[in-house]
Amino acid sequence: MYIEKIKLNNFRNYEQLELDLNQNINIIYGNNAQGKTNILESIFLCSFGKSFRTTKEKEMIKFNEESALIQIYYKKKDRDGNIKIEIGNKKQINLNGIKIKKLSELLGNLNIVIFTPDDINILKDGPAGRRRFLDIMIGQLRPNYVYNLNMYIKTIEQRNNYLRQIREENKTVDMLEIWDEKLAEYGEKIFNYRNEFIEKISKKINEIHKSITDEKEELEIEYISNCENKKEYLKLLNERRKLDILKGFTTKGIHRDDFVIYINGKEVSTYGSQGQNRTAVLSLKLSELKVIYDELGEFPILLLDDFMSELDEQRRKNFLNNIKDTQVILTGTDKIELSDVKYNIYKIKNGEIIN
């Protein structure tokens, strides 16, 4: 799978851009705030229907303009495709010339793996970022996962609202059983999806990590959840009912899930160096890449935002050995020279290609 062409009109700082891409490696470089990450954002938008940088869609429209247009033309092993997204008063998404009615129809058409500067601290920061990693990976391979996740979120909002009504308005606790039943039903399905993909990652990640670190480190991943099945989750919700009412929110559940990575038996977020954390995250992303390949029979597109310059020469070489046959679009402030690989290089200045 690879992107042939990107067209942007009034998107972020781009008045107009037409970019033809190499199906191997594409390097986009320039000073900060010139529009490099905007290109990756446009690809992410066409993959998921939303930005990884903002929830306010009007922020993606060029200043003083009323609408923006993003078009991506791509090739898969069995077909060509194109995605067009118009952002204005409303957002309209067209897939192969046909307007889609539900966002789930978009998912899985343009498969990507993205690495942003925020991901560098994914193991050191709170579990929300790690759950987001799972949600992005699973969502583009199992659209029904997104449905169950959205229904879980909707149900927990309703349960939390009712918990506050019990506390503040003396509503009957018996009604909680309705929300508990639905929450446990969706929670079990979400757990099964997440557990499946953690197991898939687990089979890849240590081998990848050893290749990046020249066989010096062993890496393991562990999924942490107290919602492995509906029965156990219902029991947990019942045990914590008084506490949940007191606090006014659901204190335990699939929305608190996490995973931990160990290097040589030690938790990397606590005991690992900055370099080890960075390399562990890289191994995690490359595992995601290969899990998607196993699922689809072709590699997704790899987006790297301001990343390669952080690797020393040996780790950069080891990294490139792990992404053969993958289209890579990477950004950075410096011009990067690579050897023994095909690549295109573009310099961006003020929303324009200048070379």
Residue pairs with C-beta under 8 A, 6 or more apart in sequence:
1 74
1 75
1 76
1 77
1 110
1 111
1 296
1 298
1 299
1 300
1 301
1 327
2 21
2 23
2 74
2 75
2 301
2 327
3 21
3 43
3 72
3 73
3 74
3 110
3 301
3 327
3 329
4 20
4 21
4 23
4 73
4 74
4 75
5 18
5 19
5 20
5 21
5 71
5 72
5 73
6 17
6 18
6 19
6 21
6 39
6 42
6 43
6 70
6 71
6 72
6 73
7 17
7 18
7 19
7 69
7 70
7 71
7 72
8 14
8 16
8 17
8 18
8 38
8 39
8 42
8 68
8 69
8 70
8 71
9 15
9 16
9 68
9 69
9 70
10 61
10 62
10 65
10 67
10 68
10 69
11 17
11 38
11 42
11 60
11 61
11 62
11 68
11 69
11 70
11 87
12 35
12 38
12 41
12 60
12 62
12 68
12 351
13 34
13 35
13 38
13 62
13 350
13 351
14 35
14 38
14 62
14 351
15 62
15 351
17 39
17 351
17 352
17 353
19 39
19 346
19 353
21 327
21 329
21 344
22 327
22 342
22 343
22 344
23 75
23 327
24 327
24 328
24 341
24 342
24 343
25 327
25 328
25 330
25 338
25 341
25 342
25 343
25 344
26 327
26 328
26 329
26 330
26 343
26 344
26 345
26 346
27 330
27 331
27 332
27 335
27 336
27 338
27 343
27 344
27 345
27 346
28 36
28 39
28 329
28 330
28 331
28 332
28 346
28 348
29 36
29 331
29 332
29 333
29 334
29 335
29 336
29 345
29 346
29 347
29 348
30 36
30 333
30 347
30 348
30 349
31 333
31 349
32 333
34 348
34 349
34 350
34 351
35 348
35 350
35 351
36 305
36 306
36 331
36 332
36 348
37 53
37 116
37 305
37 306
37 331
38 351
39 329
39 331
39 348
40 114
40 303
40 305
40 329
40 331
41 51
41 52
41 53
41 60
42 70
42 72
43 72
43 110
43 112
43 301
43 303
43 329
44 51
44 52
44 112
44 114
44 303
45 51
45 60
45 70
45 85
46 70
46 72
46 83
46 85
46 106
46 110
47 106
47 107
47 109
47 110
47 111
47 112
47 140
48 106
48 107
48 136
48 139
48 140
49 85
49 91
49 93
49 103
49 106
49 107
51 57
51 60
52 114
52 116
54 60
57 87
57 91
58 87
60 68
60 87
61 67
61 68
61 87
61 88
62 68
66 88
67 86
67 87
67 88
68 86
68 87
68 88
69 84
69 85
69 86
69 87
70 83
70 84
70 85
70 87
71 82
71 83
71 84
71 85
72 82
72 83
72 110
73 80
73 81
73 82
74 80
74 81
74 82
74 83
74 110
75 81
76 298
77 297
77 298
81 95
81 96
81 109
81 110
82 95
82 96
82 97
83 93
83 94
83 95
83 106
83 109
83 110
84 93
84 94
85 91
85 92
85 93
85 94
86 92
92 99
93 99
93 100
93 103
93 106
94 100
95 105
95 106
95 109
100 106
103 146
104 143
104 146
104 147
107 139
107 140
107 143
107 146
108 140
108 141
108 143
110 301
111 140
111 141
111 292
111 296
111 300
111 301
112 140
112 300
112 301
112 302
112 303
113 137
113 285
113 288
113 289
113 292
113 300
113 301
113 302
113 303
114 136
114 302
114 303
114 305
115 281
115 282
115 285
115 302
115 303
115 304
115 305
115 307
116 305
116 306
117 305
117 306
117 307
118 129
119 129
119 133
119 281
119 285
120 277
120 278
120 281
120 310
121 129
121 277
122 129
122 130
122 133
122 281
122 284
123 130
123 261
123 268
123 269
123 272
123 277
123 280
123 281
124 269
124 277
127 256
127 257
127 258
130 258
130 259
131 255
131 257
131 258
133 284
133 288
134 194
134 197
134 198
134 259
135 145
135 146
135 149
137 197
137 288
137 291
137 292
138 145
138 193
138 194
138 197
139 145
139 146
139 149
140 292
141 292
141 295
141 296
142 193
145 190
145 193
148 186
148 189
148 190
148 193
149 186
149 190
151 182
151 186
152 183
152 186
152 187
152 190
152 254
152 255
153 255
155 179
155 182
155 183
155 186
156 183
156 250
156 253
156 255
158 179
159 176
159 179
159 180
159 183
159 250
160 248
160 249
160 250
162 171
162 175
162 176
162 179
163 176
163 244
163 245
163 247
163 248
163 249
163 250
164 248
165 171
166 172
166 173
166 176
166 245
167 245
167 246
167 248
173 241
173 245
176 241
180 234
180 237
180 238
181 234
183 233
183 237
183 250
183 253
184 227
184 230
184 231
184 233
184 234
184 237
185 230
186 254
187 227
187 230
187 233
187 253
187 254
188 227
188 228
188 229
188 230
188 233
190 227
190 254
191 225
191 227
191 228
191 229
191 254
191 257
194 223
194 225
194 257
195 223
195 225
195 228
197 291
198 221
198 223
198 259
200 291
200 294
201 221
201 284
201 287
201 288
201 291
202 220
202 221
204 286
204 287
204 290
204 291
205 219
205 220
205 221
205 261
205 283
205 284
205 287
206 218
206 219
206 220
208 283
208 286
208 287
208 290
208 322
209 217
209 218
209 219
209 263
209 279
209 280
209 283
210 216
210 217
210 218
210 219
211 318
211 321
211 322
212 279
212 282
212 283
212 315
212 318
212 319
212 322
213 279
213 318
214 314
214 318
217 263
217 264
217 276
217 279
218 263
218 264
218 265
219 261
219 262
219 263
219 280
219 283
220 261
220 262
220 265
221 259
221 260
221 261
221 262
221 284
222 259
222 260
222 261
222 262
223 257
223 258
223 259
224 257
224 258
224 259
224 260
225 254
225 257
225 258
226 232
226 233
226 236
226 252
226 256
227 233
227 236
227 252
227 253
227 254
227 257
233 253
233 254
236 252
236 253
237 244
237 250
237 252
237 253
240 251
240 252
243 251
244 250
244 251
260 267
260 269
261 267
261 268
261 269
261 280
261 284
262 268
263 271
263 272
263 276
263 280
266 272
268 276
268 277
268 280
269 277
272 280
278 310
279 315
282 319
285 302
286 319
286 322
286 323
289 299
289 300
289 302
289 323
289 326
292 299
292 300
293 299
293 300
299 325
299 326
299 327
300 326
301 326
301 327
301 328
301 329
302 323
302 326
302 327
302 328
302 329
303 328
303 329
303 330
304 328
304 329
304 330
304 331
305 330
305 331
306 331
306 332
306 333
307 330
307 332
308 316
308 319
308 330
308 332
308 336
309 332
309 333
309 334
309 336
311 319
320 338
320 341
330 336
335 345
335 347
336 345
345 355
346 353
346 355
347 353
347 354
347 355
348 354
